[in-house]
Amino acid sequence: MTAGGPHWVALAIFVGLFLVVTVLGFLAARWKRGDLNLLDEWGLGGRRFGIVISWFLLGGDLYTAYTIIAVPALVYSLGAYGFFAIPYAVITYPFVFAVMPRFWTVCHRAGHLTAADFVSERFGSPALVIAVALTSLIATMPYIALQLVGIQVVIAALGLGTGEFPLIIAFVILAAYTYTSGLRAPAMIAFVKDVLIYIVVIAAVLVIPARLGGYGAVFDAAEKFFQAKGGPSGLILKPAQMLPFASLALGSAFALFMYPHSITGILSSSSSRTVRWNTILLPAYTVLLGLIALLGYMAIAYNVRVTNPNEIVPALFLRIFPEWFVGLSFAGIAIGALVPAAIMSIGAANLFTRNLWKPLVQPGISPTEEAVIAKLVSLLVKLGALMFIIFLPTQYAIDLQLLGGIWILQIFPAVVLGLYRTPLRGQPLFLGWTAAMVVGTSLFILAGLKPVISIPLFGGTYAIYVGILALVVNLIISLGASSLVFNQRGRL
């Protein structure tokens, strides 16, 4: 199949599957019935999702359309360096297994809906609570916007051009069923999304290498491509890439479950046992992620050439598969944008309502009014992300999302270390957060809006993830100042 368009068969299947998930999104309001006029029911599904539902929900939440587009694009461009997402996912789940069941238990006992709720109870610092809430909101906005990139790419590949009208329709529909059904909608749709993605990826990793003469031929072609290209790219990491690779993986692993959508997925689970089981089962998605990354090498071997690396996966599928399967594949990618976008907007709405609007604007708000405000905010968040993509270049969203990852890592001390008996106190944590935000943002700008910066040290130059450097500053100030406060109170 060639890349001309419009591709009517593929488009028909794409639209058909999109309509199916739209119907499911509205029907989800009747699933696991609860009073959707309460924020707990609308924003967390009543905290009743079991192991299977949570597995699909978290998988749909964490492995997004942009992941399916961006990871192969990075591998296509940089080779082995693009695989940092694999060890980062491997590190994440043992961390989640150790920490998040405890977090769920504490939040469930106190009725918390957000990480900032927990921080408020634990440290009693209004400034720190606002810092955690604002950081989470700002870091999430470009993340939602990037989900649109996946939809834009497949819409253009279907031959509908690069206009925004199809994108606007998709997000109006998303906004409507999210407003109506809350978290139940993405939870139900995640089943369809994940099944489609598994079918597509398994078919791709079996069919494409077979046409190319096996994986040996794929890797051989990729190696020759990178040798001709020169520079740091290649099938094996260069020595200078190892530290930035490792620090990116470590920092990203610690940051992932600080995002509001990850916290929402955890708190919607029915028990701490459900959380533990999901950390055991979710690595199946990491295997899938590794296979997705290999699509970058397959595109090289199939001699797919594009001006924008984000177009690699659609261009490869258009070259390899019949139209009906392309429609199936592109629908999976587009739905893979809608599920996390919905969860992200719900998580952001929960945060805004509980931790900004309620304490600062309307302290006496009723539970029903809370839900109304959250629903309206979820619409505004989606609208903001849509305007971001329509009126600003995509690169701005990518740069802000990279910066958002550095920022969200700075709530780690308050959220994670706050679960344990440490000398940490609210005001020192706020000071540590402030310093880390300034340092992280400054280094990001100095690095040329990149998440990795080179530092001269001991006669050499070492590249490291900016988020890790900022976190070290955060911990030094937070722990040091907290110890001073603790010692001073001990002497009184």
Steps between C-alpha positions, in 0.01 A plus 500: 500500500638843412481820698255678266156592623236517608502129583127430509502144634741590779303815573170309522644252752665783693172695527302184581725410794499861616120492510509173699716652773283813501194288575696312769605832653139610551382154610773493766287731716276197567792268578574436869220737586568779743401858566698690236405823675769414758868564418606166648272316255559720196874551543607164648230260383391452860839336575351168385723390213637150547820341369392451138335841456791678673748314279332623183445849646861548612631345179284733294604787725878449490555364148354778289462579132798728522701208640409289197601784269796653685695195620548350150575852372775540759645157418483585129694822565746400774513122513575339837457828692130492413456184708537689831123460538548125555725508812297795628187281492693210657612723790153647550309189602717380792483859630121503462472157667694629802336843535157527342305239702597699809397822325162344406440385859577840651284683245212252523490524879488882491280534189767678295437546125836651402866499597461859622225382740754265656768771517252733672424247773861387541675838517227759561672757278260692270791631293631146440152373408457778244851428366419130454163576336635766261802290405275206419259712295768681299693179432184326379378759248769446232476124564134513395589716200753242382228235483359705214821447306414131459154583368638770269755263351252221421236743368757645261615150399141403418505773237288759681777760504631689800189709578369524854133424431520119551706561814240740637221248436697226680556713807146633514383138514765419762396799710133402481530143622765587760266766643215249505674182618814616679778245554271214405520607133879463450496186716251334266659631179846385619388140434448577131817708471727241657359209301548695176856602586601145595357363173673770294840473665511120503402492132763762417788326677413172328415619148749780439822314592380198300476720191847639565672166551488481879621712790863445399433689179314774694790562739757476221315765297467725806871468582600598146257794512646636822860448385427701187321765705786543747472679833392341829227278352549124476381160615721515811529787746817707477689546832396866516133398472494260794465753782226707331324175399509367857405830664212554257368152575532544877352850512215410266419192707468703820300772323245280320276425797511858625278613209130553586383238248722233659383595850139489378554150359645382832230656720218361283611146590283305740779398738874510567506137385370614162787751478756230582359257246508767233867571560558129440289490183578839343852398382316318217461848355876551528551200273254659260689830525824328401330355192355841414848655520629247246265652241759778469760252377247332274422834334871546430529149354194558282659822375220722630610863486299788650565865580349467849604191703152495664364383162711182502244252636206613279728514194631149571151356543381666180785331313451155653138427583168490309257788554269316738789428739631856469156624607510264799852612590432871471181465705703331775748789500226766505306326777834467678499881514145536627535268801798673668374846399174428682676369812744793500221755478308327780811488721567868433137587575512311832813692599366840404170447679629345821829682549460841337131592461375355828763646739558830319162593350212301651592329830137407572440330165258206510590155358259553209650840419846342511401256227349778286817711523718197418291415192525856371874513565551170313340667196722807534814288531419316176417829329832646613693202363311525171573873467863431580535264205294713259670834563855404601760277330507142627863549604387736777282226646791254481738746669247580773429131558873436547514791745182368666678170567777690682242695702278207598803317639535775761184396685659157560643588846165624633286220350728196537731578791197644680362147523779401741642625827747763390603835649341682204285803581263705287680835476843345424338282234352813344843665501654190343227493235551870421877463462464187289247663267735795444805277450318250276344769281827693468703192407234394249527840330882496515497155336310644202155383616629144539455273803871407511785742576877454476696591812882540513631302797840357603654587167223338296151580379202298618144518367221437750122538524411845632216357709744295708722803567198705607378215723839483674477875573143445624599220737805681639298810587188314618685255722756753622247767592261242651780369722574854619133557584482163679814569704388851594165371623680225691703763691194706595 
